[in-house]
Amino acid sequence: MSGERVGIVLVSHSAAVATAVAELARGLAGGGDPAPLAVAGGTPDGGLGTSSELIAAAARSVDAGAGVAVLVDLGSAVLTVKALLAEGDGLPERTLLVDAPFVEGAVAALVTAGTGADLEAVAAAASEAYAYRKV
């Protein structure tokens, strides 16, 4: 392993939600040297919504060469990330939109990325969070 780890980006319509989920994931992932994690919450003026500029900046900030996994909260965030991926010039080359529950997926992705796993394994771990039973 070269020391490069998958970066994680959490995209929410709310800066407060994105930040809270990131804090929870960091706390549950434990100490040590966690994988790179950034948030892109809300709009540049602090409102609710999504921003392609904030998403692209967050992805670039966590790109260490092993890929970037992007987790989103709601539908239009998916559309914004898909548009960025289609454009091909705003996100790092190995950026993947991950189909996962936002909170549980964020924790699973961060824990898995922290082990040095590759992008596909990080995405799989986050997606497997759909199977977590609560009852």
Summary of the structure (lengths in Angstrom):
residues: 135
radius of gyration: 13.5
end to end distance: 38.5
largest distance: 43.3
contacts: 452
relative contact order: 0.21
helix: 48%
strand: 14%
